[in-house]
Amino acid sequence: MQNKKSGNIYLRPLDKKDINKRYTSWFADKKVTKFLESRNITEKESKSYLEAGVITGRYYLLVICYAGTDLHIGNIKIGPIRREDGVSDLVTVLGDKNYWGRGIATSAIREAIKIGFRDGGIRKFIASIDSLNIASLNAYLNGGFQIESKIKKYFFHKNQGNICFSDKIFVSCENEEYDMKLLKNWKINE
């Protein structure tokens, strides 16, 4: 997987040297992790997780770098990959809040899709998003995903005594070239 620039960002594989106090601080920030499952992770846990992905090949962690400064501003994870089905999750976190609202997540998603389809043999990417996470939903939709389904009132939120529910929205992006290759070689036994 090579560094590939896409406008103002590029993606590259996450390296152990990228995992430092700045990196783990993202996962301790309540605004960054509001809609994430990963919270308060340590450098040791992060490095072990990175190693496990490399060893098993079930997922890949990529760094989102701002092209102007080469600054590591977030991550994108391809995986877990269900190789037998050609399906993978795609998870995005823009940890550096100074880069929020600039279309960077959208660019990173587009680039990760290209990498997964080209290098990873991915047939279909999926992601699930809390309907209150409007910025993330828009980034995925603008990045090439479509809404596939939703589960109403999936998430329960309690904030300062107020309670609300939100939907879980499933989005997906299909590799049409993959399907075309598969269909050309598919023969029905009569």
Backbone torsions as a table, in degrees:
resi	resn	phi	psi	omega
1	MET	NA	117.7	-177.8
2	GLN	-99.6	159.2	175.8
3	ASN	-64.4	129.0	-178.6
4	LYS	-130.0	118.5	179.9
5	LYS	-83.1	139.3	176.9
6	SER	-136.0	89.9	-178.6
7	GLY	67.9	-115.5	-174.5
8	ASN	-93.3	4.7	-179.9
9	ILE	-136.3	165.5	166.5
10	TYR	-145.0	158.0	178.9
11	LEU	-111.1	145.5	173.9
12	ARG	-149.9	160.9	179.2
13	PRO	-62.4	142.0	174.1
14	LEU	-67.8	137.2	179.2
15	ASP	-119.3	154.9	179.7
16	LYS	-55.6	-33.4	-179.5
17	LYS	-67.7	-18.6	177.0
18	ASP	-75.8	-19.1	-176.4
19	ILE	-89.7	104.0	-175.9
20	ASN	-143.2	-170.4	-178.5
21	LYS	-61.5	-39.7	178.2
22	ARG	-59.8	-45.7	-179.9
23	TYR	-60.2	-52.6	-177.7
24	THR	-68.7	-22.9	177.7
25	SER	-64.7	-29.0	177.0
26	TRP	-59.4	-39.9	-175.3
27	PHE	-83.3	-0.6	173.1
28	ALA	-104.4	-7.4	-177.8
29	ASP	-86.3	119.0	-176.4
30	LYS	-62.7	-31.2	178.2
31	LYS	-70.7	-39.7	179.9
32	VAL	-68.5	-41.0	-173.5
33	THR	-94.5	6.4	-175.8
34	LYS	-49.2	-39.4	-177.6
35	PHE	-114.0	14.2	-179.9
36	LEU	-100.8	154.3	172.3
37	GLU	-84.7	-31.5	-179.0
38	SER	-81.6	119.9	179.7
39	ARG	-142.8	148.7	173.5
40	ASN	49.7	47.8	178.8
41	ILE	-89.9	149.1	-179.5
42	THR	-94.0	167.0	175.9
43	GLU	-60.3	-42.3	-179.0
44	LYS	-62.3	-45.9	178.8
45	GLU	-62.2	-41.5	-179.3
46	SER	-64.6	-42.3	180.0
47	LYS	-67.6	-38.9	177.2
48	SER	-64.2	-41.1	179.3
49	TYR	-64.3	-43.5	177.1
50	LEU	-58.6	-48.9	179.6
51	GLU	-58.0	-44.6	-179.2
52	ALA	-60.8	-39.3	178.1
53	GLY	-64.4	-41.8	179.2
54	VAL	-64.9	-44.7	-177.1
55	ILE	-66.5	-46.8	-175.1
56	THR	-85.0	-25.2	-175.5
57	GLY	70.5	13.8	-178.5
58	ARG	-80.2	-21.3	178.5
59	TYR	-155.9	157.3	179.4
60	TYR	-129.9	133.9	177.7
61	LEU	-105.1	124.6	-180.0
62	LEU	-115.5	148.2	177.8
63	VAL	-94.2	135.1	170.8
64	ILE	-94.5	117.3	-179.7
65	CYS	-113.1	138.7	174.2
66	TYR	-77.4	121.8	-171.7
67	ALA	-62.5	-33.7	-177.2
68	GLY	-66.4	-29.7	-175.1
69	THR	-126.1	-5.5	-173.2
70	ASP	62.0	18.9	-179.4
71	LEU	-75.2	131.8	176.1
72	HIS	-75.0	113.5	-174.1
73	ILE	-117.0	-6.1	-180.0
74	GLY	-179.5	-176.0	-179.3
75	ASN	-134.8	158.3	170.3
76	ILE	-137.7	133.2	-178.5
77	LYS	-113.1	126.6	170.7
78	ILE	-98.0	109.7	-179.7
79	GLY	133.6	169.1	5.1
80	PRO	-66.1	144.2	-178.8
81	ILE	-98.2	127.7	172.6
82	ARG	-97.8	88.5	-172.6
83	ARG	-60.6	-37.5	-178.5
84	GLU	-64.9	-23.5	178.8
85	ASP	-105.7	-10.8	-177.5
86	GLY	69.4	29.6	-174.6
87	VAL	-118.9	144.3	179.1
88	SER	-146.8	148.0	168.1
89	ASP	-76.4	159.3	172.8
90	LEU	-135.9	118.6	-175.7
91	VAL	-121.5	131.1	-176.8
92	THR	-122.1	136.0	171.9
93	VAL	-137.4	122.9	174.3
94	LEU	-100.7	95.6	-172.1
95	GLY	-73.6	-33.0	-179.0
96	ASP	-86.2	105.4	-174.3
97	LYS	-65.3	-17.0	177.1
98	ASN	-64.4	-15.4	-177.3
99	TYR	-108.4	6.8	176.6
100	TRP	-69.3	148.7	174.5
101	GLY	77.4	15.8	-178.6
102	ARG	-111.3	3.6	-178.3
103	GLY	81.8	10.3	-176.9
104	ILE	-69.0	-41.8	179.1
105	ALA	-61.1	-40.5	177.8
106	THR	-60.2	-46.9	178.8
107	SER	-61.4	-41.8	-179.8
108	ALA	-65.3	-40.6	178.3
109	ILE	-63.0	-45.9	178.5
110	ARG	-58.2	-44.2	-178.3
111	GLU	-68.7	-40.0	178.7
112	ALA	-64.4	-37.1	176.2
113	ILE	-59.4	-48.2	179.6
114	LYS	-58.0	-46.3	-179.1
115	ILE	-62.4	-47.6	-179.1
116	GLY	-62.8	-41.7	179.4
117	PHE	-70.2	-43.4	-175.6
118	ARG	-75.8	-48.9	-171.3
119	ASP	-102.7	-23.7	-171.5
120	GLY	-102.0	-3.4	-179.0
121	GLY	65.6	27.3	-179.1
122	ILE	-80.4	130.8	176.9
123	ARG	-91.1	-35.0	-175.9
124	LYS	-152.6	132.0	172.4
125	PHE	-99.9	144.6	174.3
126	ILE	-132.9	155.9	173.7
127	ALA	-150.3	151.3	174.3
128	SER	-120.9	137.4	-171.0
129	ILE	-135.0	137.2	172.9
130	ASP	-68.3	131.1	-177.1
131	SER	-61.7	-19.0	175.7
132	LEU	-77.7	-15.2	179.8
133	ASN	-88.0	69.8	-174.0
134	ILE	-62.7	-39.2	-179.8
135	ALA	-61.8	-43.6	179.5
136	SER	-67.5	-44.7	178.6
137	LEU	-57.7	-45.8	178.7
138	ASN	-63.9	-38.8	179.2
139	ALA	-61.9	-43.5	179.1
140	TYR	-68.4	-43.8	179.7
141	LEU	-64.1	-42.7	177.8
142	ASN	-71.3	-21.6	179.7
143	GLY	-85.1	-3.7	176.3
144	GLY	120.1	-0.3	178.5
145	PHE	-87.0	162.2	174.8
146	GLN	-129.8	151.1	175.5
147	ILE	-71.0	128.7	-179.5
148	GLU	-105.7	-39.5	178.9
149	SER	-165.8	172.6	175.2
150	LYS	-149.3	150.1	173.6
151	ILE	-110.6	116.6	-176.7
152	LYS	-72.2	144.4	176.9
153	LYS	50.9	43.9	-179.2
154	TYR	-78.4	-45.4	-176.4
155	PHE	-95.8	142.4	178.1
156	PHE	-111.6	125.1	-179.0
157	HIS	-120.4	133.2	176.1
158	LYS	-128.4	120.4	-177.4
159	ASN	-140.6	116.1	178.3
160	GLN	50.4	45.9	177.8
161	GLY	84.2	-12.6	178.3
162	ASN	-88.8	142.3	-179.7
163	ILE	-122.7	137.2	172.9
164	CYS	-149.9	163.7	176.5
165	PHE	-116.5	152.9	174.2
166	SER	-138.3	162.0	-176.7
167	ASP	-88.0	154.9	170.9
168	LYS	-100.7	117.4	-176.7
169	ILE	-104.8	127.2	177.4
170	PHE	-99.0	127.4	177.4
171	VAL	-120.4	155.1	-179.4
172	SER	-148.2	162.6	178.4
173	CYS	-144.6	125.2	-176.3
174	GLU	-107.6	144.4	176.6
175	ASN	-88.1	95.5	-176.1
176	GLU	-64.3	-31.8	178.1
177	GLU	-65.6	-37.9	177.9
178	TYR	-59.9	-49.1	-179.3
179	ASP	-62.9	-37.7	-179.5
180	MET	-66.2	-42.2	177.7
181	LYS	-62.0	-43.2	-178.9
182	LEU	-63.7	-45.6	-178.5
183	LEU	-65.8	-35.9	179.8
184	LYS	-64.6	-32.3	-177.5
185	ASN	-94.2	-1.8	-175.5
186	TRP	-88.6	124.9	179.0
187	LYS	-123.6	134.4	179.2
188	ILE	-89.9	127.3	175.8
189	ASN	-73.8	129.3	-179.8
190	GLU	-103.3	NA	NA
